Amino acid sequence: MTTEAGQAPARRTRLTPDREAKLYAAVLDELRGAGYEAMTMDAVAARARTSKATLYRQWKGKPELVAAALRHLKPVYSAGIDTGSLRGDLLEVAHRVEHVAPGDTALLAAVGHACDGHPELGDAMRQALIEPERAVLDAMLERAVARGEIRADTKAAEFFLPMLVAALPARKILEDRFADAAYMTRYIDAVVLPALLNS
């Protein structure tokens, strides 16, 4: 079942914002639990207490539904942090990670594996999860430069986001444990700050 292109604007009015948010939450829960390939529209419909026909009326299929759910996310866990120092900002990030790491690590893993075969999912993941976080962290670095904590041309700035993001799945893969606040604090002091201060 598909929705014709000419009907696309109308389909968005059929779900209330609250209903749409609950449906997206069901999609993300299924992704975290089953992974992209094993996730089915039937399972999403059951979790969201709706019909599969409703899902297909709103979205053409699973890739479009998952992409929409990802774009609905607002997970920027470092937003609003400004302690007055780079280390203080990063330690606050570390404390926030403890609350989001299990869910986001599972979600990144679930979608990341499917991105090769479904480019639209990669685009949605970058738009929903990566770019908003990058913008906030770039602003964090800019404040640190303005305070004179790091040089404007520090070479490690290019790798700031990868350094922080990589720690989340890496610990789960290597140690089968999520990166909690204590782990992230040690990582920031041993890896991230030395790289930014000394490059």
C-alpha positions, -999 to 999 in steps of 0.1 A, spaced: 0 0 0 14 34 -9 3 70 -7 3 90 -39 27 119 -41 -2 144 -46 -17 133 -13 14 138 8 5 172 24 -29 158 35 -15 127 52 3 147 79 -30 160 92 -44 126 100 -23 121 132 -23 145 161 11 156 173 7 136 205 -3 104 185 26 109 161 51 113 190 39 81 206 41 63 173 77 75 168 86 64 203 73 29 194 94 29 163 126 38 182 119 13 209 115 -14 183 148 -3 167 167 -5 199 153 -39 208 152 -57 174 175 -37 151 165 -23 118 165 -55 97 144 -75 122 120 -46 130 86 -51 113 57 -28 106 35 -54 124 56 -50 156 55 -13 154 18 -13 149 13 -36 179 35 -15 202 19 17 191 -16 2 193 -25 12 158 -31 -7 126 -5 -15 100 -27 1 74 -24 34 93 13 32 91 13 26 53 -12 54 48 12 78 65 45 64 52 54 43 22 73 17 42 98 9 69 127 31 56 104 62 55 89 55 89 122 50 106 137 81 89 107 102 101 111 88 137 148 97 137 141 132 125 115 136 153 143 131 179 157 160 198 184 143 217 211 169 219 224 159 253 250 187 255 225 215 248 224 243 273 258 235 289 280 265 297 299 262 330 325 288 321 353 263 314 359 236 288 366 209 314 335 219 333 314 217 301 328 183 292 323 169 327 287 180 325 284 162 292 299 131 309 272 132 336 244 136 310 258 107 290 250 83 318 213 89 313 213 86 275 241 62 266 222 29 267 193 41 245 214 61 221 241 35 218 216 8 210 198 32 185 231 41 168 240 5 165 206 -5 151 205 22 125 242 23 117 243 -13 105 214 -6 81 228 27 66 249 10 39 218 -5 22 195 24 30 212 58 24 180 77 35 185 62 70 221 75 71 209 110 61 181 109 88 205 97 115 230 125 107 202 151 106 186 139 138 215 127 160 248 139 147 245 175 132 225 190 161 251 176 186 280 188 163 266 224 163 264 225 201 299 210 206 314 234 180 299 263 200 315 248 231 349 248 215 344 284 202 338 295 238 369 277 249 389 295 222 374 329 232 384 322 268 420 314 257 418 278 269 426 263 235 441 276 203 418 285 174 439 262 152 441 232 174 443 202 152 422 180 175 391 202 170 384 184 138 380 151 158 362 165 188 328 150 180 342 116 169 363 114 201 332 119 222 308 98 202 332 69 196 336 62 234 299 52 237 298 22 214 335 14 219 331 5 256 300 -15 249 318 -35 222 350 -40 241 337 -45 276 300 -51 272 293 -22 295 278 12 287 299 44 291 288 58 324 297 92 339 328 79 357 341 63 326 335 93 304 352 116 330 383 95 329 382 94 291 378 132 289 407 138 313 430 112 297 421 116 260 399 145 249 413 174 269 450 165 263 443 162 226 426 196 225 451 214 247 483 200 232 477 199 195 
